[in-house]
Amino acid sequence: MPVIEVGRICVKIVGREAGQKCVIVEVVDKNFAVITGPKKVNNVKRRKVNIKHIEPTEAKIKIAKAAADEEIIEALKKAEKLEEMSQPVKLTM
């Protein structure tokens, strides 16, 4: 099972958005992925991140590669994860 894949819900563990959940929209290569919150849900902008800066969860939604934020919001509603995405995670180091 690939851990870093399109539709996987992750938690940002580094940076100003640390503790926020995000969705992988596209896998660039073995080191980078494009993620989004979407911004309307939890203020995580669509951006390219190092995969070492995100922690994958077991949750996954079904989306197309490079899906628009509106499509991601609809998929989150369908999977009943929209409320969960808006809640930050408490990180422990």
TALIN-V196737 format. One record per backbone hydrogen bond with DSSP energy under -0.5 kcal/mol. CO is the residue of the C=O (numbers start at 0). NH is the residue of the N-H. If there is no record, write none. Layout:
CO;NH
CO;NH
This chain:
2;4
4;7
6;60
7;23
8;56
9;21
10;54
11;18
14;17
16;19
18;88
19;11
21;9
22;24
22;35
23;6
24;65
25;27
25;33
30;50
31;27
31;28
32;34
32;48
33;24
33;25
34;46
35;22
37;40
37;41
38;42
42;44
43;36
46;34
48;32
49;52
50;53
52;12
52;13
53;55
54;10
58;8
60;62
63;66
67;71
68;72
69;73
70;74
71;75
72;76
73;77
74;78
75;80
75;81
76;79
80;84
81;85
82;86
83;86
84;20
85;87
88;90
